[in-house]
Amino acid sequence: MSGHSKWSTIKRKKGANDAQRAKIFTKIAREIIVAVKAGGPDPDNNSSLKDAIAKARSNNMPNDNINRTIKKAAGDNDTANYESITYEGYGPAGVAVIVNALTDNRNRTAADVRHAFDKNGGNMGQTGCVSFMFDRKGVIVIEDEDLDEETVTMDALEAGAEDLEVDGEIAEITTDPNEMGAVRDALAEKYTISSAEVSMVPQTMTQLTDEGQIASMTKLLDMLEDNDDVQDVYHNWEMPDEE
């Protein structure tokens, strides 16, 4: 569930084991519950739910899980009322970090997030301290062994994309956040969508060269992503190539 950070983030996601996958399913289920409670159980009339379902499917969440979660939320059998909270702060060497959470206990979540920053050479800041360094964008990732850069570029722009980058068999497409769903649906007719979600895209990236800082930043991201209340983590660290 890491935020936008170019190809290294995608590679990091690919390494998810079964335990991490189960945690991802739990977090997506929480998004589905919030979307249903806010806009109803019909994805055709609830764009937030439609996006959450697409996100679930791109993460290989079984349809039974998706449908069960929708029915549970629609029947109001889930008693938890989740609140959306965003935290901002700095990692080692001033790396900008944004944390989105859905929680039923904001005091617990705030303490956990603050602890993750403090333990790993960072500090949690005030709202707005780093968000100005990011742009809110729709981010769609296509994976295709036979990807043709010219064709996918034309298709993406015709679908309404703002920009794209192609690296081998992966294309990363950026859109206006309000157009992400429409662009995703249009491209899904021709390509395999690996992921599609509204993200906070960093305007500039920060490199770390000190091994200690790299280790601390990695642990910070791991601690945040392992927290059940944390939905997404966005940062501007240019992560080293793991290959």
C-alpha positions as CSV (number, residue, x, y, z in Angstrom):
1,M,0.0,0.0,0.0
2,S,3.0,2.3,-0.4
3,G,2.4,5.6,-2.1
4,H,3.7,6.7,-5.4
5,S,7.4,6.3,-5.8
6,K,8.1,5.3,-9.4
7,W,9.2,1.8,-10.3
8,S,10.8,0.9,-7.0
9,T,7.4,1.1,-5.3
10,I,5.9,-1.3,-7.8
11,K,8.8,-3.7,-7.3
12,R,8.3,-3.4,-3.5
13,K,4.6,-4.3,-3.9
14,K,5.4,-7.3,-6.1
15,G,7.3,-8.9,-3.2
16,A,4.2,-9.1,-1.0
17,N,3.9,-12.4,0.8
18,D,0.8,-14.1,2.0
19,A,0.7,-12.2,5.4
20,Q,1.2,-8.9,3.7
21,R,-1.5,-9.8,1.1
22,A,-4.0,-10.6,3.9
23,K,-3.2,-7.2,5.5
24,I,-3.8,-5.5,2.2
25,F,-7.2,-7.2,1.9
26,T,-8.1,-6.0,5.4
27,K,-7.2,-2.4,4.5
28,I,-9.1,-2.5,1.2
29,A,-12.1,-4.0,3.0
30,R,-12.1,-1.0,5.3
31,E,-12.1,1.3,2.3
32,I,-15.1,-0.6,0.9
33,I,-17.0,-0.3,4.1
34,V,-16.4,3.4,4.3
35,A,-17.5,3.9,0.7
36,V,-20.7,1.9,1.1
37,K,-21.7,3.7,4.3
38,A,-21.1,7.0,2.6
39,G,-22.7,6.4,-0.8
40,G,-24.5,3.1,-0.8
41,P,-23.8,-0.5,-2.1
42,D,-24.3,0.1,-5.8
43,P,-20.9,0.9,-7.5
44,D,-22.7,2.3,-10.6
45,N,-24.0,5.1,-8.3
46,N,-21.1,5.3,-6.0
47,S,-17.8,6.2,-7.6
48,S,-15.8,5.8,-4.4
49,L,-17.0,2.2,-4.1
50,K,-16.3,1.5,-7.7
51,D,-12.7,2.7,-7.3
52,A,-12.4,0.6,-4.1
53,I,-13.6,-2.5,-5.9
54,A,-11.2,-1.9,-8.8
55,K,-8.4,-1.5,-6.2
56,A,-9.4,-4.7,-4.6
57,R,-9.4,-6.6,-7.9
58,S,-6.1,-5.2,-8.9
59,N,-4.7,-6.6,-5.6
60,N,-6.3,-10.0,-6.4
61,M,-8.8,-9.8,-3.6
62,P,-11.4,-12.6,-4.1
63,N,-14.8,-11.6,-5.4
64,D,-16.4,-13.4,-2.4
65,N,-14.5,-11.2,0.0
66,I,-15.5,-8.1,-1.9
67,N,-19.2,-9.0,-2.0
68,R,-19.3,-10.1,1.6
69,T,-17.7,-6.8,2.7
70,I,-20.3,-4.8,0.7
71,K,-23.2,-6.8,2.1
72,K,-21.8,-6.4,5.7
73,A,-21.4,-2.7,5.3
74,A,-24.8,-2.3,3.6
75,G,-26.5,-4.2,6.3
76,D,-24.8,-2.1,8.9
77,N,-23.5,-5.2,10.6
78,D,-20.1,-3.6,11.0
79,T,-20.3,-1.4,14.1
80,A,-17.0,0.4,13.6
81,N,-17.2,4.0,12.4
82,Y,-14.0,4.8,10.6
83,E,-12.6,8.3,10.5
84,S,-10.3,9.4,7.8
85,I,-7.2,11.2,9.1
86,T,-4.0,12.4,7.3
87,Y,-0.7,12.8,9.1
88,E,2.4,14.5,7.7
89,G,6.0,14.4,8.8
90,Y,9.6,14.0,7.9
91,G,11.7,10.9,7.6
92,P,15.5,10.7,7.9
93,A,17.3,13.6,6.1
94,G,14.0,15.4,5.7
95,V,12.3,12.9,3.4
96,A,8.6,14.1,3.1
97,V,6.0,11.6,4.3
98,I,2.2,11.6,4.1
99,V,0.2,9.0,6.0
100,N,-3.5,8.4,5.3
101,A,-5.4,6.4,7.9
102,L,-8.9,5.1,8.5
103,T,-9.4,4.6,12.2
104,D,-12.0,4.0,14.9
105,N,-9.6,5.3,17.5
106,R,-7.7,8.5,16.5
107,N,-5.7,8.7,19.7
108,R,-4.3,5.2,19.2
109,T,-3.5,5.8,15.6
110,A,-1.8,9.2,16.2
111,A,0.3,7.6,18.9
112,D,1.3,4.7,16.7
113,V,2.2,6.9,13.7
114,R,4.2,9.3,15.9
115,H,6.1,6.4,17.5
116,A,7.0,5.1,14.0
117,F,8.5,8.5,13.1
118,D,10.3,9.0,16.4
119,K,11.8,5.5,16.4
120,N,13.3,5.8,12.9
121,G,14.9,9.2,12.9
122,G,12.0,11.2,11.7
123,N,9.3,13.5,13.3
124,M,5.6,14.0,12.8
125,G,4.8,17.6,11.8
126,Q,1.7,19.8,11.5
127,T,-0.9,19.4,8.8
128,G,0.3,21.0,5.6
129,C,4.0,20.8,6.5
130,V,4.8,18.5,3.5
131,S,1.6,18.2,1.4
132,F,2.5,21.2,-0.6
133,M,5.4,19.1,-2.0
134,F,3.0,16.7,-3.6
135,D,0.3,16.8,-6.3
136,R,-2.9,14.8,-6.0
137,K,-3.2,12.7,-9.1
138,G,-4.8,9.5,-10.4
139,V,-2.0,6.9,-11.0
140,I,-2.7,3.9,-13.2
141,V,-0.1,1.2,-13.7
142,I,-0.3,-1.1,-16.7
143,E,1.8,-4.3,-17.0
144,D,2.0,-6.1,-20.3
145,E,4.8,-8.2,-21.7
146,D,4.1,-6.9,-25.3
147,L,3.7,-3.3,-24.4
148,D,4.3,-0.9,-27.3
149,E,5.2,2.6,-26.0
150,E,3.8,4.5,-29.0
151,T,0.5,2.6,-28.9
152,V,0.0,2.8,-25.2
153,T,0.9,6.5,-25.2
154,M,-1.8,7.2,-27.9
155,D,-4.4,5.0,-26.1
156,A,-3.7,6.7,-22.8
157,L,-3.9,10.2,-24.1
158,E,-7.1,9.4,-26.0
159,A,-8.6,8.0,-22.8
160,G,-7.9,11.4,-21.1
161,A,-4.5,10.8,-19.4
162,E,-2.3,13.8,-18.6
163,D,1.0,12.1,-18.8
164,L,2.7,8.7,-18.8
165,E,6.1,7.0,-18.4
166,V,7.0,3.7,-20.0
167,D,9.7,1.4,-18.6
168,G,9.9,-1.9,-20.5
169,E,6.7,-3.8,-19.8
170,I,5.3,-1.3,-17.3
171,A,3.5,2.0,-18.1
172,E,2.7,4.5,-15.3
173,I,-0.1,6.8,-16.3
174,T,-1.1,10.0,-14.4
175,T,-4.5,11.6,-14.7
176,D,-6.7,14.3,-13.1
177,P,-7.9,12.6,-9.9
178,N,-11.5,13.1,-10.9
179,E,-10.9,11.4,-14.3
180,M,-8.9,8.4,-12.9
181,G,-11.9,6.0,-13.0
182,A,-12.9,6.8,-16.5
183,V,-9.3,6.5,-17.8
184,R,-8.9,3.2,-16.0
185,D,-12.1,1.8,-17.4
186,A,-11.1,2.8,-20.9
187,L,-7.6,1.3,-20.7
188,A,-8.9,-1.9,-19.0
189,E,-10.5,-2.9,-22.3
190,K,-7.1,-3.2,-23.9
191,Y,-4.5,-3.7,-21.1
192,T,-3.9,-5.4,-17.8
193,I,-4.3,-2.9,-15.1
194,S,-1.8,-3.6,-12.3
195,S,-3.1,-0.8,-10.0
196,A,-5.2,2.3,-10.3
197,E,-5.8,4.8,-7.4
198,V,-5.7,8.4,-6.5
199,S,-2.3,9.1,-5.1
200,M,-0.1,11.9,-3.8
201,V,2.7,12.3,-6.4
202,P,5.9,14.0,-5.2
203,Q,7.0,17.0,-7.2
204,T,10.7,16.3,-6.5
205,M,12.4,13.2,-5.2
206,T,15.0,13.0,-2.3
207,Q,18.0,10.6,-2.4
208,L,19.6,9.0,0.6
209,T,23.2,7.9,0.4
210,D,23.9,7.2,4.1
211,E,23.3,3.5,4.8
212,G,22.0,4.2,8.3
213,Q,19.4,6.7,6.9
214,I,18.4,4.2,4.2
215,A,17.8,1.5,6.8
216,S,15.9,3.9,9.0
217,M,13.7,5.1,6.2
218,T,13.0,1.5,5.2
219,K,12.0,0.6,8.7
220,L,9.8,3.7,9.0
221,L,7.8,2.7,5.9
222,D,7.6,-0.9,7.1
223,M,6.2,0.2,10.5
224,L,3.7,2.5,9.0
225,E,2.5,0.0,6.4
226,D,2.2,-2.7,9.0
227,N,-0.2,-0.6,11.0
228,D,-3.7,-1.8,10.5
229,D,-5.1,1.7,10.6
230,V,-2.8,3.1,7.9
231,Q,-4.2,2.9,4.4
232,D,-1.6,4.6,2.3
233,V,1.9,6.0,2.8
234,Y,3.3,8.6,0.3
235,H,6.8,9.8,0.3
236,N,9.4,11.5,-1.9
237,W,12.3,9.1,-1.3
238,E,13.9,7.8,-4.5
239,M,14.2,4.3,-3.3
240,P,17.2,2.3,-4.4
241,D,16.8,-0.3,-7.1
242,E,16.2,-3.6,-5.3
243,E,17.0,-5.8,-8.3
